[in-house]
Amino acid sequence: MTIVKEFKALNLEIQKKFAPLSWVDITHFDNGTGSITFTDCGEDADEFFSKMRDVKDFIKGSGYTASLTKFEADKLCPYHEARIDIDFEGGELE
């Protein structure tokens, strides 16, 4: 299966398991990595980031490397955001 097909299947599984989700961006890079970005759906910070850790752990449990970057709401951005970087070949993320 190509990485693009794996990424699509993974995103569909994430949607099924963790909905509701507010997807912001899905990016696939040619080097076998990608990222998905979410914003909160009205949850408080603890609940949202806990859910995002669960998504990251789900991705890791699927055999990929994943890391989570959190962006907390502030005056300029009134919502929380999380980006999960993924290496589909299981390598280290920079």
Backbone bond lengths (Angstrom), bond angles and torsions (degrees), N, CA, C in turn:
res aa  C-N    CA-C-N  psi(-1)  N-CA   C-N-CA  omega(-1)  CA-C   N-CA-C  phi
1 M - - - 1.462 - - 1.528 107.76 -
2 T 1.318 116.57 136.53 1.460 119.47 179.00 1.522 110.19 -73.93
3 I 1.325 115.19 159.61 1.466 120.02 -178.92 1.521 111.17 -60.68
4 V 1.317 117.91 -37.58 1.468 120.23 179.62 1.529 109.69 -62.40
5 K 1.330 117.46 -42.47 1.470 120.34 178.12 1.522 110.87 -66.71
6 E 1.341 117.00 -39.22 1.468 120.60 177.17 1.535 110.16 -62.34
7 F 1.323 115.95 -43.75 1.466 121.32 -179.13 1.524 110.67 -62.56
8 K 1.323 116.11 -44.20 1.469 120.32 178.98 1.529 110.63 -62.70
9 A 1.325 117.02 -45.71 1.460 120.88 179.67 1.527 110.78 -63.35
10 L 1.328 116.82 -41.44 1.458 120.75 178.33 1.524 111.17 -61.97
11 N 1.318 117.30 -43.93 1.464 120.73 179.28 1.525 112.05 -63.89
12 L 1.319 117.57 -37.07 1.465 120.67 177.02 1.530 110.65 -65.71
13 E 1.332 116.92 -40.91 1.470 120.87 177.73 1.530 110.85 -64.91
14 I 1.323 117.14 -40.97 1.470 121.02 177.71 1.524 109.76 -60.65
15 Q 1.325 116.40 -44.92 1.471 120.55 -179.48 1.525 110.73 -60.72
16 K 1.341 116.71 -44.46 1.470 120.44 -179.61 1.523 111.74 -62.95
17 K 1.329 116.51 -43.86 1.456 121.89 -172.79 1.530 113.50 -78.71
18 F 1.335 118.48 -33.99 1.458 120.73 -169.33 1.536 114.97 -117.80
19 A 1.316 118.86 5.55 1.476 120.60 -179.40 1.525 110.12 -57.41
20 P 1.308 119.74 147.27 1.456 126.42 4.67 1.531 111.40 -81.02
21 L 1.332 114.59 142.56 1.460 122.34 176.49 1.516 108.84 -130.61
22 S 1.305 115.76 146.44 1.454 121.02 174.75 1.525 107.39 -109.50
23 W 1.326 115.36 95.94 1.460 121.67 -177.44 1.524 109.32 -77.22
24 V 1.323 117.17 135.23 1.461 121.95 177.48 1.516 110.42 -108.54
25 D 1.332 115.73 -43.11 1.454 119.40 -173.53 1.527 110.00 -155.24
26 I 1.318 115.27 142.45 1.459 122.63 171.27 1.524 105.68 -130.51
27 T 1.325 116.31 120.43 1.462 120.37 -176.50 1.520 109.81 -128.99
28 H 1.334 115.64 133.51 1.458 121.90 174.25 1.519 107.22 -116.81
29 F 1.333 116.20 130.12 1.456 121.47 177.82 1.523 109.30 -104.57
30 D 1.320 116.73 152.38 1.466 121.54 -176.89 1.522 114.17 -66.45
31 N 1.332 118.08 -13.60 1.466 120.35 -177.68 1.531 113.13 -88.27
32 G 1.333 117.80 12.85 1.466 121.13 177.83 1.515 114.12 89.14
33 T 1.328 116.37 12.67 1.459 120.55 177.65 1.518 109.67 -118.50
34 G 1.311 115.37 170.98 1.455 120.79 177.22 1.509 109.64 -166.17
35 S 1.312 115.58 179.40 1.461 119.99 176.76 1.518 109.29 -149.98
36 I 1.324 114.43 153.93 1.454 121.33 172.08 1.522 106.85 -130.39
37 T 1.314 115.82 141.36 1.458 121.23 -177.37 1.519 109.22 -127.33
38 F 1.331 115.10 137.56 1.459 122.76 -178.73 1.531 109.56 -128.48
39 T 1.328 115.98 154.31 1.456 121.03 166.01 1.520 107.36 -116.59
40 D 1.330 114.74 164.10 1.458 117.93 -178.25 1.526 111.05 -68.14
41 C 1.312 115.35 160.64 1.471 122.80 177.09 1.527 109.24 -109.51
42 G 1.331 115.93 34.39 1.452 120.13 -179.66 1.518 113.73 97.32
43 E 1.351 117.55 -1.30 1.451 120.66 177.93 1.529 109.77 -72.42
44 D 1.339 115.52 161.11 1.462 117.71 172.25 1.529 107.86 -75.92
45 A 1.332 116.38 169.89 1.468 122.02 -174.33 1.525 112.14 -57.54
46 D 1.325 117.49 -46.88 1.465 120.30 -177.61 1.524 111.83 -59.80
47 E 1.320 116.44 -45.58 1.465 120.56 -178.92 1.531 111.03 -65.69
48 F 1.331 116.40 -44.62 1.465 120.59 -178.70 1.528 111.37 -63.08
49 F 1.331 116.74 -50.42 1.458 119.18 -176.92 1.527 112.19 -69.92
50 S 1.317 117.97 -28.25 1.461 121.13 173.10 1.532 109.92 -64.37
51 K 1.325 116.29 -43.83 1.462 120.92 177.72 1.530 110.48 -62.24
52 M 1.322 116.46 -39.97 1.464 120.34 -179.75 1.533 111.16 -68.24
53 R 1.337 118.29 -35.17 1.470 120.71 174.03 1.529 110.04 -63.96
54 D 1.330 116.41 -38.18 1.466 120.42 177.20 1.529 111.04 -64.28
55 V 1.338 116.67 -40.35 1.468 120.34 177.10 1.530 109.55 -63.03
56 K 1.339 116.75 -46.37 1.468 120.83 178.48 1.525 110.60 -58.36
57 D 1.333 117.78 -45.47 1.463 121.43 179.55 1.529 111.60 -64.36
58 F 1.324 116.96 -36.16 1.461 121.53 175.94 1.530 110.16 -61.71
59 I 1.332 116.58 -44.00 1.466 121.46 178.99 1.528 109.77 -62.57
60 K 1.330 116.54 -44.94 1.464 120.47 178.84 1.526 110.67 -63.10
61 G 1.324 116.84 -37.43 1.457 121.33 177.88 1.516 112.87 -67.69
62 S 1.333 116.27 -16.21 1.466 121.32 177.17 1.521 111.75 -87.49
63 G 1.349 116.83 2.68 1.454 120.59 175.68 1.514 115.38 98.52
64 Y 1.316 117.62 7.84 1.450 121.21 -179.66 1.531 109.88 -107.54
65 T 1.320 116.05 163.47 1.456 121.33 172.09 1.524 107.14 -89.99
66 A 1.327 117.34 138.55 1.469 120.27 -179.43 1.520 109.96 -145.58
67 S 1.324 115.17 145.81 1.461 121.03 174.21 1.519 108.47 -135.09
68 L 1.323 115.93 152.22 1.462 122.62 -176.28 1.521 109.72 -116.35
69 T 1.332 115.69 131.29 1.460 121.89 172.92 1.519 107.57 -118.28
70 K 1.336 116.24 125.32 1.466 121.68 -177.44 1.530 110.11 -102.02
71 F 1.331 115.59 141.39 1.456 122.90 174.26 1.522 106.47 -127.78
72 E 1.317 116.97 110.09 1.461 120.47 -177.84 1.521 110.75 -81.83
73 A 1.314 116.05 151.98 1.460 122.08 178.67 1.533 109.49 -62.49
74 D 1.323 114.83 148.62 1.457 120.70 174.83 1.518 108.71 -149.82
75 K 1.327 117.03 -167.86 1.470 120.19 -177.25 1.524 112.15 -62.80
76 L 1.323 117.40 -34.60 1.463 120.56 -177.05 1.520 113.23 -84.60
77 C 1.313 116.36 -24.54 1.467 121.35 -179.31 1.529 107.83 -134.13
78 P 1.323 118.38 106.19 1.469 121.38 -171.23 1.534 115.75 -79.81
79 Y 1.327 118.36 8.15 1.458 120.46 -179.79 1.524 109.43 -131.84
80 H 1.315 115.36 158.85 1.463 121.41 176.48 1.525 108.43 -83.87
81 E 1.311 116.11 149.71 1.454 121.01 179.74 1.524 108.49 -138.71
82 A 1.320 115.80 147.33 1.460 121.13 177.81 1.520 108.99 -138.38
83 R 1.341 114.90 136.23 1.463 120.32 176.09 1.527 107.52 -117.04
84 I 1.319 116.07 130.88 1.457 121.60 176.73 1.522 107.15 -112.82
85 D 1.342 115.59 116.82 1.449 121.99 176.57 1.518 108.50 -90.95
86 I 1.330 116.11 141.55 1.468 121.79 -173.46 1.517 109.67 -132.03
87 D 1.331 116.22 136.37 1.468 121.65 169.45 1.528 105.82 -113.15
88 F 1.315 116.28 113.53 1.464 121.12 -175.54 1.514 113.27 -74.58
89 E 1.329 116.26 -13.16 1.455 119.82 178.28 1.521 111.22 -97.82
90 G 1.337 118.05 2.72 1.452 122.36 176.79 1.511 114.79 80.24
91 G 1.330 117.44 7.90 1.461 120.72 -179.72 1.513 111.72 -76.83
92 E 1.324 115.34 -179.62 1.448 120.20 179.82 1.521 111.07 -79.48
93 L 1.309 116.07 142.20 1.451 121.86 175.83 1.516 109.13 -90.66
94 E 1.314 116.33 142.47 1.468 119.98 178.98 1.498 111.41 -81.30
